[in-house]
Amino acid sequence: RTPVTPNQISLLSVVFAAAGGAAILAGPGAPTWFWAAAAMIQLRLLCNLLDGMVAVEGGRASPVGGLYNEAPDRLADALLIVPLGYAVGIGWLGWAGALAAVAAAYVRALGGALGQPQDFRGPMAKQHRMATLTLACLAAAPERWAFGTDWALRAAGFVILAGALLTCARRLAAVADGLRRDA
């Protein structure tokens, strides 16, 4: 019943992701920012859930809703994963993880464009990446205070990267199998 549209909710997810990325970058100097980042990640996911509910169940879908559903998600992934790499001093890890996350979504969309069902399997689909990052941020603050280290965040970065690459491979294999079956 509010005037807020599903597309605006999708864009709000990018705002939360940007705030979360900034909090991740601030975390090494002030560890409580890691907890703020965890909250921003969850708010990003909440927006991601609500935009579809408002569009479908609220009957407020728009002709460009598909674009607003996908494009902000890809940007939000990068806004959270790239800072993770810089926060632990391994910039390439954040960029590689973000690229792998975007590639996983690309393979899903490519399969759909080729007439295959959209494949949301993991092991590191969006909800898995965000859960991994949230847990790492929750662990990062006490780890930083107690030991001055960032192993939880480093591990999360490598898990996200490896898992997203495995997700790409699994989705590509499924698309190829489907195309062979349909031939």
LUMTORVEX-29318 format. One line per 3 residues: number of its first residue (from 1); their letters; for each residue z, x, y of N, C-alpha, C, O. Coordinates in Angstrom, 2 decimals, decimal comma, padded with zeros to 5 digits. Each point is the difference from the previous one (the first is absolute). Layout:
NUM	A	Z:X:Y:Z:X:Y:Z:X:Y:Z:X:Y  ...
***
This chain:
1	RTP	000,00:000,81:-001,22:000,00:-000,81:001,22:000,00:000,84:001,26:-000,11:-000,54:001,10  000,23:001,83:-001,24:-000,02:000,86:001,18:-001,44:000,28:000,40:-000,91:-000,21:-000,80  000,70:000,68:002,00:-001,36:000,35:000,42:-000,47:001,34:-000,56:-001,14:000,40:000,23
4	VTP	002,01:000,30:-000,95:-000,36:001,31:-000,55:-001,02:-000,19:-001,12:000,20:-000,80:-000,91  -001,30:001,54:001,00:-001,07:-000,12:-001,00:000,18:001,02:-001,11:000,70:001,01:000,17  -001,33:-001,26:-001,32:000,06:001,00:-001,07:-000,54:001,36:000,44:000,52:001,04:-000,40
7	NQI	-001,56:-001,05:001,21:-000,57:001,27:000,48:000,97:000,76:000,89:000,06:001,22:-000,04  000,70:-001,95:000,86:001,01:000,66:000,83:001,11:000,59:-000,87:000,51:001,08:000,30  -000,14:-001,77:-001,36:001,01:000,52:-000,92:-000,52:001,27:-000,67:000,75:000,96:-000,18
10	SLL	-002,03:-000,94:-000,19:-000,59:001,19:-000,59:000,06:001,18:000,96:000,31:001,12:-000,40  -000,59:-001,36:001,67:000,07:001,05:001,01:001,44:000,46:000,24:000,25:001,17:000,27  000,69:-002,10:-000,37:001,40:000,36:000,16:000,44:000,98:-001,09:000,87:000,83:000,22
13	SVV	-001,48:-000,95:-001,41:000,35:000,95:-001,07:-000,34:001,43:000,40:000,69:000,93:-000,41  -001,74:-000,75:001,21:-000,37:001,33:000,48:001,05:000,51:000,99:000,31:001,19:000,02  000,22:-002,07:000,80:001,04:000,38:000,95:001,23:000,49:-000,77:000,58:001,03:000,35
16	FAA	-000,18:-001,77:-001,38:001,15:000,42:-000,80:-000,29:001,33:-000,72:000,88:000,86:-000,10  -002,10:-000,70:-000,39:-000,35:001,25:-000,67:000,04:001,17:000,98:000,49:001,07:-000,35  -001,00:-001,27:001,56:000,04:001,07:001,01:001,45:000,36:000,34:000,33:001,17:000,13
19	AGG	000,51:-002,18:000,01:001,42:000,26:000,27:000,64:000,72:-001,18:000,81:000,91:000,19  -001,18:-001,30:-001,41:000,52:000,68:-001,18:-000,46:001,44:-000,08:000,79:000,87:-000,34  -002,05:-000,61:000,65:-000,50:001,36:000,01:000,70:000,85:001,04:000,32:001,16:-000,26
22	AAI	-000,09:-001,73:001,43:000,73:000,73:001,04:001,43:000,30:-000,45:000,52:001,08:000,27  000,10:-002,03:-000,94:001,37:000,20:-000,50:000,03:001,10:-001,07:000,94:000,79:-000,04  -001,96:-000,76:-000,81:-000,07:001,07:-001,01:-000,10:001,36:000,68:000,66:000,95:-000,41
25	LAG	-001,48:-000,87:001,44:-000,14:001,27:000,73:001,29:000,40:000,70:000,30:001,19:000,12  000,48:-002,17:000,34:001,27:000,29:000,68:001,11:000,32:-000,99:001,00:000,62:000,38  -001,14:-001,04:-001,61:001,05:000,13:-001,00:000,55:001,39:-000,26:001,21:000,15:-000,13
28	PGA	-002,05:000,87:000,06:000,57:001,33:-000,26:001,00:000,45:001,08:000,94:000,73:-000,31  -001,12:-001,16:001,54:000,93:000,37:001,06:001,18:-000,93:000,12:001,07:000,42:000,46  -001,23:-001,67:-000,87:001,06:-001,01:000,07:-000,15:-000,90:-001,22:-000,72:-001,00:000,06
31	PTW	001,39:001,33:-001,15:-000,25:-000,66:-001,29:000,13:-001,53:-000,03:-000,59:-000,63:-000,87  001,34:000,04:001,79:000,09:-001,47:-000,03:-001,36:-000,65:000,26:-000,21:-001,16:-000,35  -000,72:001,91:000,96:-001,34:-000,54:000,21:-000,69:-000,29:-001,32:-000,87:-000,88:-000,07
34	FWA	001,23:001,59:-001,00:-000,59:-000,30:-001,30:000,34:-001,42:-000,44:-000,83:-000,68:-000,61  002,04:000,24:000,92:000,36:-001,38:-000,36:-000,78:-001,00:000,84:-000,39:-001,06:-000,49  000,16:001,39:001,75:-000,83:-000,86:000,84:-001,41:-000,06:-000,57:-000,63:-001,06:000,01
37	AAA	000,12:002,19:-000,50:-001,34:000,03:-000,60:-000,05:-000,92:-001,21:-000,97:-000,74:-000,18  002,01:000,78:-000,65:000,03:-000,88:-001,18:-000,06:-001,46:000,41:-000,70:-000,80:-000,62  001,42:000,45:001,68:-000,04:-001,39:000,49:-001,40:-000,35:000,52:-000,49:-001,10:-000,25
40	MIQ	-000,14:002,01:000,98:-001,35:-000,26:000,54:-001,02:-000,17:-001,13:-000,91:-000,83:000,11  001,06:001,60:-001,18:-000,91:-000,13:-001,15:000,13:-001,40:-000,59:-001,00:-000,64:-000,33  002,23:000,18:000,19:000,21:-001,32:-000,56:-000,51:-001,10:000,93:-000,53:-001,01:-000,47
43	LRL	000,68:001,19:001,77:-000,55:-000,98:000,94:-001,52:-000,01:-000,04:-000,63:-001,05:000,13  000,03:002,22:-000,33:-001,45:000,08:-000,17:-000,42:-000,83:-001,22:-000,96:-000,77:000,07  001,68:000,92:-001,17:-000,32:-000,75:-001,22:000,24:-001,50:000,18:-000,75:-000,82:-000,53
46	LCN	001,79:000,46:001,27:000,27:-001,40:000,27:-001,17:-000,63:000,78:-000,43:-001,11:-000,31  -000,07:001,82:001,30:-001,18:-000,48:000,74:-001,18:-000,18:-000,93:-000,76:-000,96:000,10  000,62:001,91:-001,02:-001,10:-000,05:-000,95:000,10:-001,22:-000,90:-001,02:-000,57:-000,40
49	LLD	002,21:000,16:000,08:000,22:-001,20:-000,81:-000,23:-001,26:000,84:-000,65:-000,94:-000,44  001,21:000,95:001,65:-000,06:-001,21:000,84:-001,40:-000,31:000,51:-000,34:-001,17:000,14  -000,48:002,18:000,13:-001,34:-000,30:000,53:-000,80:-000,84:-000,98:-000,68:-000,94:000,39
52	GMV	000,77:001,28:-001,66:-000,72:-000,78:-001,01:000,59:-001,39:-000,19:-000,73:-000,97:-000,19  002,06:000,88:000,23:000,63:-001,31:-000,15:-000,36:-000,93:001,14:-000,30:-001,17:-000,22  000,33:001,70:001,43:-000,34:-000,83:001,16:-001,48:-000,41:-000,06:-000,34:-001,13:000,33
55	AVE	-000,51:002,06:-000,76:-001,44:-000,31:-000,07:-000,29:-001,03:-001,08:-000,70:-000,98:000,26  001,22:001,19:-001,45:-000,34:-000,87:-001,13:000,84:-001,27:000,00:-000,54:-001,11:000,04  001,85:001,28:-000,09:000,87:-001,18:-000,11:000,09:-000,77:001,31:000,21:-001,21:000,00
58	GGR	-000,36:001,91:001,12:000,04:-000,67:001,29:-001,35:-000,53:000,43:-000,12:-000,65:001,04  -000,92:000,92:-001,85:-001,33:-000,48:000,33:-000,55:000,59:001,29:-000,73:-000,67:000,73  001,08:001,92:-000,44:-000,40:000,60:001,26:-000,89:001,22:-000,19:-000,01:000,92:000,82
61	ASP	-000,72:-000,91:-001,91:-000,92:001,12:-000,26:-001,09:000,01:001,06:-000,39:-001,04:000,53  -000,09:002,25:-000,23:-001,07:000,13:000,99:-001,20:000,69:-000,65:000,14:000,63:-001,04  -001,32:-000,75:001,67:-001,18:000,64:-000,57:000,13:001,52:-000,11:-000,65:000,62:-000,85
64	VGG	001,48:-000,01:001,69:000,18:001,46:-000,04:001,31:000,39:-000,67:000,43:001,15:000,08  000,21:-002,11:-000,73:001,28:000,26:-000,64:-000,05:001,12:-001,03:000,96:000,77:-000,13  -002,05:-000,68:-000,61:-000,13:001,06:-001,00:000,04:001,38:000,63:000,59:000,93:-000,56
67	LYN	-001,21:-000,79:001,72:000,05:001,28:000,71:001,41:000,32:000,46:000,48:001,12:-000,14  000,19:-002,14:000,70:001,36:000,20:000,48:000,98:000,22:-001,15:001,06:000,60:000,19  -001,39:-001,07:-001,36:000,86:000,21:-001,16:-000,12:001,42:-000,53:000,99:000,57:-000,46
70	EAP	-002,18:000,01:000,52:-000,24:001,32:-000,59:000,12:001,16:000,98:000,72:000,96:-000,27  -001,40:-001,02:001,40:-000,05:001,15:000,91:001,39:000,43:000,50:000,30:001,19:-000,03  000,55:-002,11:000,48:001,33:000,44:000,43:000,81:000,65:-001,14:000,80:000,91:000,24
73	DRL	-001,00:-001,37:-001,46:000,70:000,59:-001,15:-000,36:001,47:-000,16:000,88:000,83:-000,25  -002,14:-000,50:000,37:-000,42:001,39:-000,16:000,59:000,87:001,10:000,46:001,11:-000,26  -000,47:-001,61:001,48:000,58:000,74:001,11:001,51:000,15:-000,19:000,56:001,07:000,25
76	ADA	000,10:-002,14:-000,68:001,45:000,04:-000,21:000,37:001,03:-001,06:000,99:000,72:000,15  -001,77:-000,64:-001,23:000,24:001,02:-001,03:000,00:001,39:000,63:000,91:000,79:-000,23  -001,95:-000,50:001,01:-000,12:001,33:000,61:001,12:000,26:001,00:000,52:001,11:000,07
79	LLI	-000,14:-002,12:000,70:001,05:000,17:001,00:001,36:000,31:-000,62:000,88:000,54:000,68  -000,71:-000,86:-001,95:001,25:000,29:-000,68:-000,08:001,26:-000,88:000,96:000,77:-000,06  -002,07:-000,57:-000,60:-000,10:001,10:-000,96:-000,29:001,34:000,68:000,54:001,02:-000,41
82	VPL	-001,39:-001,01:001,42:-000,29:001,26:000,70:001,28:000,60:000,60:000,23:001,20:-000,18  000,60:-001,98:000,88:001,23:000,59:000,53:000,93:000,56:-001,08:000,75:000,95:000,25  -000,78:-001,53:-001,42:000,82:000,51:-001,10:-000,32:001,48:-000,25:000,92:000,81:-000,15
85	GYA	-002,18:-000,47:000,12:-000,39:001,40:-000,21:000,51:000,91:001,10:000,52:001,08:-000,27  -000,66:-001,52:001,51:000,46:000,83:001,12:001,52:000,11:000,04:000,53:001,04:000,38  000,17:-002,10:-000,77:001,46:000,03:000,01:000,56:001,03:-000,96:001,10:000,52:000,21
88	VGI	-001,85:-000,21:-001,27:000,47:000,99:-000,98:-000,72:001,34:000,16:000,17:000,90:-000,82  -000,98:-000,77:001,87:-000,68:001,26:000,27:-001,21:000,27:-000,88:-000,42:001,14:-000,14  -000,14:-002,21:-000,45:-001,18:000,14:-000,85:-001,02:-001,03:000,48:-000,25:-001,01:-000,65
91	GWL	-000,33:001,29:001,81:-000,92:-000,97:000,62:-001,10:-000,47:-000,92:-000,33:-001,19:-000,01  -000,26:002,11:-000,76:-001,10:-000,39:-000,88:000,44:-001,05:-001,03:-000,81:-000,83:-000,42  002,08:000,86:000,02:000,49:-000,96:-000,99:-000,08:-001,43:000,54:-000,40:-000,92:-000,70
94	GWA	000,80:000,75:001,95:-000,09:-001,32:000,61:-001,43:-000,48:000,13:-000,31:-001,15:-000,30  -000,57:002,05:000,76:-001,41:-000,38:000,15:-000,64:-000,31:-001,36:-000,73:-000,97:-000,13  001,02:001,79:-000,87:-000,56:-000,23:-001,34:000,54:-001,30:-000,58:-000,75:-000,76:-000,62
97	GAL	002,04:000,49:000,80:000,58:-001,24:-000,50:-000,61:-001,22:000,67:-000,29:-001,00:-000,66  000,09:001,09:001,98:-000,61:-001,11:000,73:-001,44:-000,22:-000,44:-000,44:-001,14:-000,17  -000,29:002,23:-000,02:-001,39:-000,11:-000,46:-000,06:-000,62:-001,39:-000,85:-000,86:-000,26
100	AAV	001,74:001,27:-000,62:000,02:-000,56:-001,35:000,38:-001,48:000,03:-000,54:-000,79:-000,77  001,46:000,41:001,66:000,38:-001,41:000,13:-001,18:-000,84:000,48:-000,26:-001,08:-000,53  -000,45:001,58:001,52:-001,18:-000,71:000,51:-001,09:-000,06:-001,08:-000,68:-001,01:-000,14
103	AAA	000,53:002,09:-000,61:-001,00:000,03:-001,07:000,32:-001,04:-001,07:-000,90:-000,64:-000,54  002,18:000,47:000,22:000,38:-001,01:-001,01:-000,42:-001,40:000,47:-000,51:-000,79:-000,78  000,74:000,50:002,05:-000,42:-001,29:000,55:-001,52:-000,11:000,03:-000,55:-001,07:-000,26
106	YVR	-000,12:002,17:000,58:-001,46:000,01:000,02:-000,57:-000,31:-001,39:-000,93:-000,79:-000,12  001,49:001,41:-000,90:-000,50:-000,23:-001,36:000,20:-001,47:-000,38:-000,86:-000,60:-000,64  002,01:000,02:001,02:000,24:-001,42:-000,27:-001,07:-000,85:000,68:-000,58:-000,89:-000,63
109	ALG	000,31:001,16:001,91:-001,00:-000,76:000,74:-001,40:000,25:-000,55:-000,81:-000,93:-000,06  000,51:002,16:-000,33:-001,30:000,32:-000,57:-000,23:-000,79:-001,28:-001,09:-000,55:-000,21  002,11:000,49:-000,63:-000,13:-000,80:-001,23:-000,33:-001,44:000,33:-000,85:-000,62:-000,64
112	GAL	001,53:000,07:001,63:-000,27:-001,37:000,41:-001,42:-000,16:000,52:-000,66:-000,99:-000,31  000,20:001,96:001,09:-001,36:-000,06:000,54:-001,05:000,10:-001,11:-001,11:-000,50:000,15  001,49:001,13:-001,24:-000,93:000,13:-001,14:000,14:-001,15:-000,99:-000,54:000,06:-001,11
115	GQP	001,26:-001,10:001,51:000,11:-001,19:-000,83:001,13:000,04:-001,02:000,10:-000,88:-000,86  000,75:001,86:000,96:001,14:000,09:-000,91:001,22:-000,63:000,65:000,07:-000,11:001,23  000,90:-000,30:-002,04:001,22:-000,54:000,62:000,73:001,08:000,80:-000,02:001,18:-000,36
118	QDF	000,66:-001,59:001,43:000,81:000,95:000,78:001,10:000,51:-000,92:000,71:-000,78:-000,64  -000,57:002,08:000,57:000,94:000,64:-000,92:001,16:000,60:000,80:-000,18:000,96:000,75  001,36:-001,54:-000,91:001,16:000,43:000,77:000,94:000,87:-000,83:001,15:000,22:000,39
121	RGP	-001,62:000,28:-001,53:000,88:000,78:-000,88:000,45:001,29:000,66:-000,64:000,50:000,93  001,73:000,02:-001,42:000,57:001,26:000,47:-000,42:001,13:-000,92:-001,03:-000,07:-000,66  001,83:001,08:000,63:001,45:000,00:000,18:000,46:000,14:001,44:001,21:-000,04:000,25
124	MAK	-002,10:000,21:000,71:000,45:000,22:001,37:-000,80:-000,88:000,95:-000,63:000,49:000,94  000,66:-001,80:-001,21:-000,58:-000,96:000,92:000,89:-000,07:001,25:001,06:000,62:000,04  -001,49:-001,37:000,96:000,70:-000,02:001,29:001,50:-000,24:-000,15:000,81:000,72:000,58
127	QHR	-000,43:-001,74:-001,34:001,42:-000,31:-000,11:000,77:001,13:-000,67:001,18:000,22:000,31  -001,83:000,51:-001,22:000,66:001,14:-000,65:000,14:001,18:000,98:001,03:000,67:000,03  -002,07:-000,44:000,76:000,07:001,08:001,00:001,11:-000,27:001,00:000,78:000,90:000,33
130	MAT	-000,70:-002,13:000,13:001,00:-000,34:001,00:001,41:-000,01:-000,58:000,95:000,35:000,69  -000,82:-000,75:-001,95:001,32:000,07:-000,65:000,43:001,45:-000,16:001,16:000,33:000,24  -002,08:000,52:-000,63:000,31:001,43:-000,15:000,42:000,60:001,34:000,98:000,73:000,07
133	LTL	-001,73:-001,05:000,97:000,31:000,54:001,32:001,32:-000,56:000,53:000,78:000,73:000,61  -000,53:-002,01:-000,83:001,27:-000,60:000,44:001,18:000,67:-000,67:000,97:000,38:000,66  -001,04:-000,23:-001,98:001,11:000,63:-000,73:000,21:001,45:000,46:001,13:000,46:000,14
136	ACL	-002,23:000,24:000,09:000,12:001,38:000,47:000,66:000,05:001,37:000,84:000,87:000,25  -001,20:-001,78:000,64:000,62:-000,03:001,32:001,49:-000,33:-000,09:000,81:000,57:000,72  -000,46:-001,50:-001,60:001,42:-000,34:-000,17:000,79:001,19:-000,52:001,15:000,20:000,39
139	AAA	-001,76:000,59:-001,27:000,68:001,18:-000,56:-000,03:001,19:000,97:000,86:000,87:-000,07  -001,84:-000,84:000,95:-000,20:001,17:000,87:001,15:000,23:000,96:000,38:001,14:000,24  000,17:-002,21:000,31:001,08:000,19:000,99:001,22:000,67:-000,64:000,45:001,03:000,51
142	PER	000,11:-001,58:-001,59:001,16:000,69:-000,57:-000,34:001,39:-000,54:000,84:000,90:000,04  -002,05:-000,72:-000,55:-000,40:001,33:-000,48:-000,01:001,00:001,16:000,47:001,12:-000,14  -001,02:-001,53:001,25:-000,08:000,88:001,17:001,41:000,35:000,50:000,27:001,16:000,33
145	WAF	000,62:-002,16:-000,28:001,37:000,26:000,47:000,75:000,92:-000,97:000,68:000,93:000,42  -000,81:-001,22:-001,71:000,79:000,75:-000,99:-000,54:001,39:-000,27:000,76:000,96:-000,14  -002,09:-000,83:000,07:-000,58:001,26:-000,45:-000,97:000,64:001,00:-000,34:001,17:-000,13
148	GTD	-000,11:-001,94:001,11:-000,98:000,52:000,94:-001,39:000,16:-000,60:-000,81:000,77:000,51  000,53:-001,51:-001,58:-001,29:000,12:-000,70:-000,79:-001,30:000,11:000,49:-001,00:000,53  -001,71:001,04:-001,03:-000,87:-001,19:000,05:-000,71:-000,22:-001,35:-001,17:-000,41:-000,03
151	WAL	001,86:000,67:-001,05:-000,63:-000,11:-001,33:-000,44:-001,43:-000,33:-001,04:-000,19:-000,63  001,81:-000,81:001,03:-000,37:-001,39:-000,29:-001,34:-000,34:000,66:-000,86:-000,63:-000,62  000,70:001,05:001,86:-001,25:-000,28:000,70:-001,16:000,80:-000,58:-001,10:-000,52:-000,16
154	RAA	001,34:001,78:-000,15:-001,05:000,83:-000,62:-000,45:-000,62:-001,32:-001,20:-000,13:-000,26  002,17:-000,24:-000,56:-000,33:-000,59:-001,29:-000,80:-001,29:000,20:-000,98:-000,24:-000,71  001,41:-000,58:001,66:-000,72:-001,25:000,27:-001,44:000,28:000,41:-000,92:-000,69:-000,44
157	GFV	000,71:001,70:001,28:-001,36:000,34:000,42:-000,88:000,37:-001,17:-001,14:-000,46:-000,10  001,66:001,29:-000,80:-000,80:000,41:-001,16:-000,19:-001,15:-000,99:-001,06:-000,12:-000,61  002,08:-000,72:000,45:-000,13:-001,16:-000,89:-001,04:-000,98:000,55:-000,82:-000,52:-000,75
160	ILA	000,85:000,28:002,06:-000,99:-000,90:000,61:-001,40:000,56:-000,18:-000,91:-000,73:-000,37  000,73:002,01:000,64:-001,32:000,61:-000,14:-000,49:-000,07:-001,44:-001,10:-000,49:-000,25  001,89:000,97:-000,69:-000,43:000,01:-001,41:-000,19:-001,42:-000,51:-000,97:-000,28:-000,71
163	GAL	001,88:-000,61:001,06:-000,11:-001,38:-000,47:-001,21:-000,72:000,57:-000,66:-000,76:-000,70  000,36:001,00:001,98:-001,17:-000,65:000,62:-001,29:000,53:-000,61:-000,95:-000,75:-000,20  000,91:002,05:-000,09:-001,19:000,56:-000,67:-000,17:-000,60:-001,39:-001,12:-000,33:-000,41
166	LTC	002,21:000,20:-000,33:-000,06:-000,64:-001,32:-000,42:-001,46:000,12:-000,76:-000,50:-000,83  001,25:-000,17:001,83:-000,40:-001,39:000,25:-001,49:-000,09:000,25:-000,67:-000,89:-000,54  000,13:001,80:001,34:-001,46:000,03:000,25:-000,75:000,17:-001,31:-000,97:-000,72:-000,27
169	ARR	001,40:001,66:-000,54:-000,69:000,26:-001,27:000,06:-001,23:-000,91:-001,01:-000,35:-000,61  002,16:-000,29:000,52:000,13:-001,19:-000,86:-000,88:-001,14:000,51:-000,64:-000,69:-000,79  000,63:000,49:002,09:-000,81:-001,08:000,57:-001,49:000,29:-000,15:-000,78:-000,90:-000,31
172	LAA	000,38:002,16:000,52:-001,41:000,35:-000,20:-000,42:-000,22:-001,45:-001,09:-000,52:-000,25  001,94:000,90:-000,69:-000,31:-000,20:-001,42:-000,14:-001,49:-000,31:-000,89:-000,39:-000,76  001,76:-000,42:001,34:-000,08:-001,44:-000,24:-001,29:-000,60:000,58:-000,62:-000,87:-000,61
175	VAD	000,23:001,34:001,80:-001,25:-000,48:000,60:-001,18:000,40:-000,88:-000,89:-000,81:-000,27  000,88:002,05:-000,16:-001,09:000,47:-000,86:-000,06:-000,79:-001,30:-001,08:-000,38:-000,44  002,22:000,13:-000,17:000,03:-000,80:-001,24:-000,54:-001,40:000,24:-000,77:-000,52:-000,80
178	GLR	001,18:-000,08:001,91:-000,48:-001,35:000,33:-001,50:-000,01:000,24:-000,69:-000,92:-000,45  000,17:001,90:001,13:-001,45:000,05:000,25:-000,76:000,20:-001,30:-001,06:-000,60:-000,19  001,57:001,44:-000,70:-000,66:000,18:-001,29:000,02:-001,29:-000,83:-000,98:-000,36:-000,64
181	RDA	002,10:-000,32:000,68:000,15:-001,27:-000,73:-000,97:-001,05:000,51:-000,57:-000,77:-000,77  000,38:000,76:002,08:-000,86:-001,01:000,62:-001,49:000,31:-000,14:-000,84:-000,88:000,20  000,51:002,13:-000,55:-001,40:000,42:-000,05:-000,72:-000,61:-001,19:-001,19:000,26:-000,19
***
